[in-house]
Amino acid sequence: MTAIALLLLAVMLAVMLHRALNKPPLTRERPPLVALPMQKRSPMAVYPPSNSVLFD
């Protein structure tokens, strides 16, 4: 009984995988996002000078 259930499960998975792989790819509605170049920031620009505890 277990062997029949496993065989049925394998057949179902094979059919689902076959259908999923044969689908045409989705068309994009917009172009992909372009990553902006990262800007290097000094730690003094991030923390105000009043937080001098961090740099003791």
N, C-alpha and C positions, 0 to 999 in steps of 0.2 A: 504493500500500500504506500509506504514511504517512497519507494522507488518511482512509482507512478506520479506521485505529487512532485517529486524533484524533476522528473522528466517534463511534466506539464509546465512547471515554473521555468525551466530552461527554454522551452519552446516559446513561451510568452515573452521572456526577456529577449530572445533572438528576434522575434517579430517586432517588438517595440524598438530595439536598437536599429534594426534594418530600416524602419520607417523614419526614425530620427536622423539617421545619416543620409538618407536620400532626399531630405527637404532642401529646397533651394535656399541659399543664404538670404537673410533679411536685407532689404534695401535701407540705406541710411537716409534719414530725413534731414540731417545736417552734417556738415563736414566734421571730422574729429577735432577735439580741442587741441590747441597748440600750447605746449608748456612755455610759460614765460621764463626768461633767464633769471636765475636767483641773484639777488643782490647781497653782497657781504655787508653785514652791519657790525660795528664795534660794540662791545658790551656797554660802553659808556652811553651810547645812543639809546640802548634799551632801558637801562636803569638810570633814574635821575641821580644827580650828584648828592642828594640828601641821603641816599642809601649807601653811605660809606662803610657800613658794617660788613658788607659783602667783600670788600677789598682790603680788609685789615690784615 
